[in-house]
Amino acid sequence: MTTEATTTEATTTEATTTQHRVLAGIDVHKQGTRGSSPRERNGETGYEQRSFGATRSEIEHLTAWLQHNHVAEVVMESAAQYWRPVWYGMEAHFRLHLSHPLQTRAPRGRKRDFRDARRLVDRLSAGDLEESFIPKPNREAGGG
């Protein structure tokens, strides 16, 4: 799953304040994650992209990197169950969104992890992302 961050600006109708949403995208795989986070230089917003492993310490590094970039919301995509440890490791720090890969699939031959992350962010910021159901872990029964 690719992570890409973008900054979107929206003006509220009730007040004259401007609200900035800093979003990041993550593509989650068995071996690790690919993330994209916004980076502003010389007044222009670009994207910093990084890869992280799948261990708990690597998820902590991913979380720290996103926090360093002032990310508030993270959208991720994952097949199978690989998203779970990433989700549970990050849920206390960000507003999270999970998209099923069938709903956000790239055209054939255009699968790129970092590009996938940006597409997720674009769909979330446009309000065009259908999110997956996230069950609560059943900790009493020894699950999750």
GROMACS elastic network, one bead per residue, 0.5 to 0.9 nm:
[ bonds ]
;  ai    aj funct       b0    kb
    1    25     6  0.80151   500
    1    26     6  0.50791   500
    1    29     6  0.60189   500
    1    32     6  0.86335   500
    1    33     6  0.60987   500
    1    34     6  0.59583   500
    1    35     6  0.77672   500
    1    76     6  0.64182   500
    1    77     6  0.51391   500
    1    78     6  0.56822   500
    1    79     6  0.85064   500
    1    83     6  0.88042   500
    1   101     6  0.88246   500
    1   113     6  0.57492   500
    1   114     6  0.77887   500
    1   116     6  0.68643   500
    1   117     6  0.66204   500
    2    25     6  0.58072   500
    2    28     6  0.66026   500
    2    33     6  0.67868   500
    2    35     6  0.51335   500
    2    36     6  0.68238   500
    2    49     6  0.88863   500
    2    51     6  0.88688   500
    2    76     6  0.72313   500
    2    77     6  0.73830   500
    2   112     6  0.78927   500
    2   115     6  0.67915   500
    2   116     6  0.52208   500
    2   118     6  0.73789   500
    2   119     6  0.89236   500
    2   120     6  0.83014   500
    3    24     6  0.56513   500
    3    27     6  0.54068   500
    3    28     6  0.84910   500
    3    33     6  0.78458   500
    3    34     6  0.55423   500
    3    37     6  0.69365   500
    3    49     6  0.75189   500
    3    50     6  0.83691   500
    3    74     6  0.80048   500
    3    75     6  0.74410   500
    3    76     6  0.68562   500
    3    77     6  0.87378   500
    3   113     6  0.77457   500
    3   114     6  0.61132   500
    3   115     6  0.82570   500
    3   116     6  0.73608   500
    3   118     6  0.66110   500
    3   120     6  0.79798   500
    3   121     6  0.81071   500
    4    23     6  0.75382   500
    4    26     6  0.63236   500
    4    27     6  0.87475   500
    4    34     6  0.84899   500
    4    35     6  0.56096   500
    4    37     6  0.50329   500
    4    38     6  0.73157   500
    4    47     6  0.69708   500
    4    48     6  0.78927   500
    4    49     6  0.70889   500
    4    74     6  0.87397   500
    4    75     6  0.85509   500
    4   114     6  0.65761   500
    4   115     6  0.76492   500
    4   116     6  0.79082   500
    4   119     6  0.79611   500
    4   120     6  0.76775   500
    4   121     6  0.64257   500
    5    22     6  0.68330   500
    5    25     6  0.55661   500
    5    26     6  0.88118   500
    5    35     6  0.81048   500
    5    36     6  0.51441   500
    5    39     6  0.84229   500
    5    46     6  0.88308   500
    5    47     6  0.66103   500
    5    48     6  0.81435   500
    5    49     6  0.89145   500
    5    71     6  0.76652   500
    5    73     6  0.89796   500
    5    74     6  0.80685   500
    5   117     6  0.77496   500
    5   118     6  0.67022   500
    5   121     6  0.64621   500
    6    21     6  0.82007   500
    6    22     6  0.60517   500
    6    23     6  0.52905   500
    6    24     6  0.63302   500
    6    25     6  0.85405   500
    6    36     6  0.84645   500
    6    37     6  0.67310   500
    6    38     6  0.52227   500
    6    39     6  0.85595   500
    6    45     6  0.78724   500
    6    46     6  0.80033   500
    6    47     6  0.74240   500
    6   118     6  0.77021   500
    6   121     6  0.67124   500
    6   122     6  0.78677   500
    6   125     6  0.86959   500
    7    20     6  0.67351   500
    7    21     6  0.58127   500
    7    23     6  0.62704   500
    7    24     6  0.88003   500
    7    38     6  0.67893   500
    7    45     6  0.77750   500
    7   125     6  0.89406   500
    8    19     6  0.86071   500
    8    20     6  0.59578   500
    8    21     6  0.54602   500
    8    22     6  0.67247   500
    8    23     6  0.79639   500
    8   125     6  0.69733   500
    9    18     6  0.70223   500
    9    19     6  0.60949   500
    9    21     6  0.65283   500
    9    22     6  0.89387   500
   10    18     6  0.61957   500
   10    19     6  0.56293   500
   10    20     6  0.66063   500
   10    21     6  0.80397   500
   11    14     6  0.89747   500
   11    15     6  0.80635   500
   11    16     6  0.70722   500
   11    17     6  0.65692   500
   11    19     6  0.61632   500
   11    20     6  0.87480   500
   12    15     6  0.57086   500
   12    16     6  0.66356   500
   12    17     6  0.66587   500
   12    18     6  0.66843   500
   12    19     6  0.73120   500
   13    16     6  0.72844   500
   14    17     6  0.88111   500
   15    18     6  0.84072   500
   21    71     6  0.80676   500
   21    72     6  0.69897   500
   21    73     6  0.75008   500
   21   125     6  0.84752   500
   22    37     6  0.86116   500
   22    38     6  0.76239   500
   22    69     6  0.87065   500
   22    70     6  0.69100   500
   22    72     6  0.56009   500
   22    73     6  0.64500   500
   22    74     6  0.86727   500
   23    37     6  0.74092   500
   23    38     6  0.78359   500
   23    70     6  0.89912   500
   23    71     6  0.57152   500
   23    72     6  0.62779   500
   23    74     6  0.56706   500
   23    75     6  0.74456   500
   23   121     6  0.64271   500
   23   124     6  0.86191   500
   23   125     6  0.81097   500
   24    35     6  0.73166   500
   24    36     6  0.58899   500
   24    37     6  0.51214   500
   24    38     6  0.73062   500
   24    66     6  0.76440   500
   24    71     6  0.64358   500
   24    72     6  0.81039   500
   24    73     6  0.64248   500
   24    75     6  0.62980   500
   24    76     6  0.84699   500
   24   117     6  0.75735   500
   24   118     6  0.79344   500
   24   120     6  0.86464   500
   24   121     6  0.64140   500
   25    34     6  0.83768   500
   25    35     6  0.59001   500
   25    36     6  0.56647   500
   25    37     6  0.72081   500
   25    73     6  0.87269   500
   25    74     6  0.57140   500
   25    76     6  0.56792   500
   25    77     6  0.82669   500
   25   114     6  0.83360   500
   25   116     6  0.80064   500
   25   118     6  0.61544   500
   25   119     6  0.82092   500
   25   120     6  0.61553   500
   25   121     6  0.56972   500
   26    33     6  0.64682   500
   26    34     6  0.56187   500
   26    36     6  0.67042   500
   26    74     6  0.72757   500
   26    75     6  0.63025   500
   26    77     6  0.66204   500
   26    78     6  0.87779   500
   26   113     6  0.83513   500
   26   114     6  0.79675   500
   26   116     6  0.81767   500
   26   117     6  0.53489   500
   26   118     6  0.86411   500
   26   120     6  0.83094   500
   27    32     6  0.85690   500
   27    33     6  0.55724   500
   27    34     6  0.51845   500
   27    35     6  0.65589   500
   27    75     6  0.87780   500
   27    76     6  0.57809   500
   27    77     6  0.53534   500
   27    78     6  0.64149   500
   27    83     6  0.88457   500
   27   113     6  0.60059   500
   27   114     6  0.73864   500
   27   116     6  0.69325   500
   27   117     6  0.59601   500
   28    31     6  0.82804   500
   28    32     6  0.61369   500
   28    34     6  0.66313   500
   28    35     6  0.87236   500
   28    54     6  0.86928   500
   28    76     6  0.70079   500
   28    77     6  0.62378   500
   28    78     6  0.51500   500
   28    79     6  0.78908   500
   28    82     6  0.64675   500
   28    83     6  0.59740   500
   28    86     6  0.80295   500
   28   113     6  0.87763   500
   29    32     6  0.51535   500
   29    33     6  0.58634   500
   29    34     6  0.82986   500
   29    54     6  0.80660   500
   29    78     6  0.66818   500
   29    79     6  0.76478   500
   29    80     6  0.88930   500
   29    82     6  0.60988   500
   29    83     6  0.77525   500
   30    33     6  0.82250   500
   30    53     6  0.89566   500
   30    54     6  0.70227   500
   30    80     6  0.89201   500
   30    81     6  0.87545   500
   30    82     6  0.57675   500
   30    83     6  0.88182   500
   31    52     6  0.87621   500
   31    53     6  0.61667   500
   31    54     6  0.56848   500
   31    55     6  0.89574   500
   31    82     6  0.89522   500
   32    51     6  0.73367   500
   32    52     6  0.55943   500
   32    55     6  0.78973   500
   32    58     6  0.84163   500
   32    59     6  0.88019   500
   32    82     6  0.86825   500
   33    50     6  0.84612   500
   33    51     6  0.57798   500
   33    52     6  0.51936   500
   33    53     6  0.61848   500
   33    54     6  0.68205   500
   33    59     6  0.84980   500
   33    62     6  0.85738   500
   33    86     6  0.86574   500
   33   113     6  0.88226   500
   34    49     6  0.73427   500
   34    50     6  0.59428   500
   34    52     6  0.63584   500
   34    53     6  0.87763   500
   34   113     6  0.63370   500
   34   114     6  0.63262   500
   34   117     6  0.78843   500
   35    48     6  0.82360   500
   35    49     6  0.55887   500
   35    50     6  0.53324   500
   35    51     6  0.61469   500
   35    52     6  0.78337   500
   35    62     6  0.79606   500
   35    66     6  0.88330   500
   35   113     6  0.83555   500
   35   114     6  0.66694   500
   35   117     6  0.68546   500
   36    47     6  0.61700   500
   36    48     6  0.55886   500
   36    50     6  0.64726   500
   36    51     6  0.88536   500
   36    66     6  0.88006   500
   36   114     6  0.65383   500
   36   115     6  0.88706   500
   36   117     6  0.65012   500
   36   118     6  0.72050   500
   37    46     6  0.84512   500
   37    47     6  0.54973   500
   37    48     6  0.52714   500
   37    49     6  0.64008   500
   37    50     6  0.84941   500
   37    65     6  0.85934   500
   37    66     6  0.67378   500
   37    69     6  0.67965   500
   37    71     6  0.74669   500
   38    45     6  0.64514   500
   38    46     6  0.58081   500
   38    48     6  0.60936   500
   38    49     6  0.87615   500
   38    69     6  0.68515   500
   38    70     6  0.87420   500
   38    71     6  0.81312   500
   39    44     6  0.83008   500
   39    45     6  0.56418   500
   39    46     6  0.52232   500
   39    47     6  0.53474   500
   39    48     6  0.60216   500
   39    69     6  0.71260   500
   40    43     6  0.62335   500
   40    44     6  0.54594   500
   40    46     6  0.60492   500
   40    47     6  0.81092   500
   41    44     6  0.54161   500
   41    45     6  0.64326   500
   41    46     6  0.75187   500
   42    45     6  0.83824   500
   49   114     6  0.69685   500
   50    62     6  0.86207   500
   50   114     6  0.86038   500
   51    62     6  0.85049   500
   52    55     6  0.87459   500
   52    58     6  0.57804   500
   52    59     6  0.72184   500
   52    61     6  0.77183   500
   52    62     6  0.65854   500
   53    56     6  0.86427   500
   53    57     6  0.84961   500
   53    58     6  0.52852   500
   53    59     6  0.72767   500
   53    62     6  0.89675   500
   54    57     6  0.82762   500
   54    58     6  0.61244   500
   54    59     6  0.66344   500
   54    82     6  0.87236   500
   54    85     6  0.83538   500
   54    86     6  0.80333   500
   55    58     6  0.51663   500
   55    59     6  0.63192   500
   55    60     6  0.86806   500
   55    85     6  0.87112   500
   56    59     6  0.51180   500
   56    60     6  0.62640   500
   56    61     6  0.87285   500
   56    85     6  0.78355   500
   56    86     6  0.83191   500
   56    89     6  0.76190   500
   57    61     6  0.62578   500
   57    62     6  0.86793   500
   58    62     6  0.61908   500
   58    63     6  0.85772   500
   59    63     6  0.61514   500
   59    64     6  0.86165   500
   59    85     6  0.82491   500
   59    86     6  0.62749   500
   59    89     6  0.67234   500
   59    90     6  0.77993   500
   60    63     6  0.50080   500
   60    64     6  0.61657   500
   60    65     6  0.85767   500
   60    89     6  0.73291   500
   60    90     6  0.80454   500
   61    64     6  0.50764   500
   61    65     6  0.61001   500
   61    66     6  0.86360   500
   62    65     6  0.51182   500
   62    66     6  0.62428   500
   62    67     6  0.86197   500
   62    90     6  0.89412   500
   63    66     6  0.52231   500
   63    67     6  0.61533   500
   63    68     6  0.85582   500
   63    89     6  0.82188   500
   63    90     6  0.64579   500
   63    93     6  0.77421   500
   63    94     6  0.88563   500
   64    67     6  0.50567   500
   64    68     6  0.60354   500
   64    69     6  0.86650   500
   65    68     6  0.50531   500
   65    69     6  0.64399   500
   65    70     6  0.88696   500
   66    69     6  0.50999   500
   66    70     6  0.64196   500
   66    71     6  0.54441   500
   66    72     6  0.83702   500
   66    74     6  0.88365   500
   67    71     6  0.56460   500
   67    72     6  0.77900   500
   67    93     6  0.82080   500
   67    94     6  0.87640   500
   68    71     6  0.76954   500
   71    74     6  0.73812   500
   71    94     6  0.76793   500
   72    93     6  0.80262   500
   72    94     6  0.53970   500
   72    95     6  0.63409   500
   72    96     6  0.87743   500
   73    94     6  0.54235   500
   73    96     6  0.57924   500
   73    97     6  0.76859   500
   74    94     6  0.65692   500
   74    95     6  0.63192   500
   74    97     6  0.61901   500
   74    98     6  0.85851   500
   74   121     6  0.82087   500
   75    95     6  0.85716   500
   75    96     6  0.58846   500
   75    98     6  0.58118   500
   75    99     6  0.72994   500
   75   117     6  0.79226   500
   75   120     6  0.64758   500
   75   121     6  0.65598   500
   75   124     6  0.75206   500
   76    83     6  0.77415   500
   76    87     6  0.86527   500
   76    96     6  0.77648   500
   76    97     6  0.62635   500
   76    98     6  0.50772   500
   76    99     6  0.62186   500
   76   100     6  0.87238   500
   76   117     6  0.73954   500
   76   120     6  0.73071   500
   76   121     6  0.88923   500
   77    83     6  0.74503   500
   77    97     6  0.86252   500
   77    98     6  0.58348   500
   77    99     6  0.50071   500
   77   100     6  0.59162   500
   77   101     6  0.59276   500
   77   104     6  0.83358   500
   77   116     6  0.85110   500
   77   117     6  0.80149   500
   77   120     6  0.77992   500
   78    81     6  0.73622   500
   78    82     6  0.64665   500
   78    83     6  0.56412   500
   78    98     6  0.79237   500
   78    99     6  0.73976   500
   78   100     6  0.65312   500
   78   101     6  0.62800   500
   79    82     6  0.69258   500
   79    83     6  0.77351   500
   79   100     6  0.70614   500
   79   101     6  0.63854   500
   79   102     6  0.88849   500
   80    83     6  0.77184   500
   81    84     6  0.58696   500
   81    85     6  0.85655   500
   82    85     6  0.68753   500
   82    86     6  0.76133   500
   83    86     6  0.53373   500
   83    87     6  0.59271   500
   83    88     6  0.86128   500
   83    98     6  0.84303   500
   84    87     6  0.50535   500
   84    88     6  0.60601   500
   84    89     6  0.83647   500
   84   144     6  0.82855   500
   85    88     6  0.52207   500
   85    89     6  0.58855   500
   85    90     6  0.84994   500
   85   144     6  0.88578   500
   86    89     6  0.51489   500
   86    90     6  0.61718   500
   86    91     6  0.84487   500
   87    90     6  0.52919   500
   87    91     6  0.57452   500
   87    96     6  0.75204   500
   87    98     6  0.86833   500
   88    91     6  0.53864   500
   88    92     6  0.79170   500
   88   144     6  0.88300   500
   89    92     6  0.74714   500
   89    93     6  0.85707   500
   90    93     6  0.55003   500
   90    94     6  0.63823   500
   90    95     6  0.87881   500
   90    96     6  0.80183   500
   91    94     6  0.57044   500
   91    95     6  0.68783   500
   91    96     6  0.65635   500
   92    95     6  0.82495   500
   93    96     6  0.89502   500
   97   124     6  0.85214   500
   97   129     6  0.89944   500
   97   131     6  0.64757   500
   97   132     6  0.79907   500
   98   130     6  0.85863   500
   98   131     6  0.54899   500
   98   132     6  0.55786   500
   98   133     6  0.79782   500
   98   134     6  0.79260   500
   99   102     6  0.85293   500
   99   103     6  0.71050   500
   99   104     6  0.72563   500
   99   120     6  0.79381   500
   99   129     6  0.71294   500
   99   130     6  0.65331   500
   99   132     6  0.54342   500
  100   103     6  0.56177   500
  100   104     6  0.68918   500
  100   105     6  0.86293   500
  100   130     6  0.81262   500
  100   131     6  0.71544   500
  100   132     6  0.60705   500
  101   104     6  0.52140   500
  101   105     6  0.54112   500
  101   106     6  0.88179   500
  102   105     6  0.53257   500
  103   129     6  0.81448   500
  103   130     6  0.73026   500
  103   131     6  0.89994   500
  104   116     6  0.82677   500
  104   119     6  0.78042   500
  104   120     6  0.71608   500
  104   123     6  0.84813   500
  104   129     6  0.80302   500
  104   130     6  0.88567   500
  105   108     6  0.85789   500
  105   111     6  0.81391   500
  105   116     6  0.81185   500
  106   109     6  0.79755   500
  106   110     6  0.59110   500
  106   111     6  0.57519   500
  106   112     6  0.83282   500
  106   115     6  0.89910   500
  106   116     6  0.71764   500
  106   119     6  0.85745   500
  107   110     6  0.55593   500
  107   111     6  0.72703   500
  108   111     6  0.70836   500
  109   112     6  0.88790   500
  110   115     6  0.87340   500
  111   115     6  0.76596   500
  111   116     6  0.71018   500
  112   115     6  0.52320   500
  112   116     6  0.59268   500
  112   117     6  0.87240   500
  113   116     6  0.50756   500
  113   117     6  0.64999   500
  114   117     6  0.51726   500
  114   118     6  0.66374   500
  114   119     6  0.88750   500
  115   118     6  0.52030   500
  115   119     6  0.63190   500
  115   120     6  0.87679   500
  116   119     6  0.50687   500
  116   120     6  0.62885   500
  116   121     6  0.87842   500
  117   120     6  0.51340   500
  117   121     6  0.63980   500
  117   122     6  0.87109   500
  118   121     6  0.50904   500
  118   122     6  0.61371   500
  118   123     6  0.86201   500
  119   122     6  0.50377   500
  119   123     6  0.61552   500
  119   124     6  0.85767   500
  120   123     6  0.51983   500
  120   124     6  0.61344   500
  120   125     6  0.86079   500
  120   129     6  0.75853   500
  121   124     6  0.50886   500
  121   125     6  0.60584   500
  121   126     6  0.84667   500
  121   129     6  0.89295   500
  122   125     6  0.52722   500
  122   126     6  0.61253   500
  122   127     6  0.86568   500
  122   128     6  0.84523   500
  122   129     6  0.88638   500
  123   126     6  0.51049   500
  123   127     6  0.61857   500
  123   129     6  0.52394   500
  123   130     6  0.89523   500
  124   127     6  0.51234   500
  124   128     6  0.59110   500
  124   129     6  0.50988   500
  124   130     6  0.85530   500
  125   128     6  0.76319   500
  125   129     6  0.83954   500
  126   129     6  0.78160   500
  127   130     6  0.85251   500
  131   134     6  0.89333   500
  135   138     6  0.87264   500
  136   139     6  0.88697   500
  136   144     6  0.82394   500
  137   140     6  0.88505   500
  137   142     6  0.89619   500
  137   143     6  0.62375   500
  138   141     6  0.57245   500
  138   142     6  0.66528   500
  138   143     6  0.50496   500
  138   144     6  0.60789   500
  139   142     6  0.50317   500
  139   143     6  0.52017   500
  139   144     6  0.61797   500
  140   143     6  0.72930   500
  141   144     6  0.89978   500
